[in-house]
């Protein structure tokens, strides 16, 4: 069951990346197929950074005792 939710999240992320890429491609001279992988990589790196930051002491997943 958990794999289905992961697939939905990935699919939604790819659709959002395609929409952002289409908008940028429409308003610029850059091809959609050049922008699309750049947006996907940017979203992936952003999620890695957020995961790392949330797991640091005092982060969302690891709050300090005085933050509770």
N, C-alpha and C positions, 0 to 999 in steps of 0.2 A: 504493500500500500504506500509505503514511503517513497518508492521509486516513481510512482505516478505523480506525486506532488512535485518531486524534483524535475520530472520531465515537463510539467506544466510551467514551473518557474523558468526553466531554461527556454522553453518555447516563447513565453511572454517576453523574456529578455531579448531574444533574437528579433521578435516583432518590433519591440521598442527601438532597438538599434537600427532596424530597417527604416522605420519612420523617421528617426533623427537623420539618418544618412540621406534619405530621399529629400528631406527639407533642405539640408545643407547643399546637396547636389543641385536642387532646383534654383537656389539663390546664388550659386557660384558656378565656376567653370570646371570644377573638379568632378570626375566621374563617380557615379554611385558605387561602383565596384572597387574604387580606391578608398573611399571614405568608410564603407561598411566594415572592413576588417579593422580599421583604425578605431572605430567606435566600439567594436566588440572587445578589442584589447584594452581600451581605456576603461570600459565597464568592468572587465575582469580584474584589472589592476586596482581599481577603486574598491571592489569587493574584498580583495586581499588586504588592502590597507585598513579598511574598516574592521575586518575580522581581527587583524593584529592589534589595532587600537582598542577594540572592545575587550580583548583578553589581557591587556596590561593591568597592573595594580591600579585600582581606582576607576577602571573602565566599566562599561555596562555589564559585562559578564563576570567581573571580579571586583565588586565594590569594596571600598574600605569600610571598616566598622563604624566610623563616625559619619559616613555618607548615608547610612540607612535611615 
